[in-house]
Amino acid sequence: MIRRYLRKLLFLPLIALAFGSCSLKQSAEPVTPKLTPKIRELLREEMVSINEASQEIFKALIAGDDEQVAILAQQIHDSFILKQSMTAEDKADLMAVAPKGFVEMDKRFHEISAELAQAARAGNRPLQQQQFERMIQACSACHAQHATDRFPKFIE
């Protein structure tokens, strides 16, 4: 079962890339170049943190460590950029440049991470795997639509 899960997980980014590049070429709208330096840095810090936590979640899923999955997934949920140390002016600046759907995609991603944390707290491993897959798919979908300046392969 783990081998099948690993194989499936390894192909998720490729699938997202294939579908993302076909369906999002016309709507890709990079956000980063439009952000203020402060918001750009907050977003960068959030992405680094999410990347590191996601790698650790993957290891914890393989090890069957529900507690670690719950802790890390909750950390991802709590890193939502709009809940970080942003002033009202920062939030207004973000909303002024963020394309339609950007904040909603980010919010949904963080909701999925909370659902992963809940599945881990309940010890439901099949649901943890499903939610982790959804979380990775949400990353790829957002990058394909709003971070093509950082991930240009999505628009090839």
C-alpha angles and dihedrals in degrees: 000000000000091000091053090047092050092049091049092047093050091054096047095085090048092051091046090048092051095047094037094052092048099046104030104045092100097043101041108128116172113221102190098075090055097051127100113249091253095052091043089055093047090051092047091051090048092051093049090050092048092048093051093045092047091054090050091047089054090054092046092050090053091048093047091238101155094173093056092046090052093049095048096043090050089051089054091049091050093050093072105147095229090058094051123093095298121145122222087258091054091051091049090049091051093048091048093059105026111105120236109285098017097107091039091054090049092047092049091050090055091047089055090052089053089051088051090051090051092049089051093049088052091049091236101150099178089053091047090056091047093049092046090053090050090049092053091046089052090053092052094045093052093045091049091053105033109018104048089128088064096033106034093167087079091069099043 
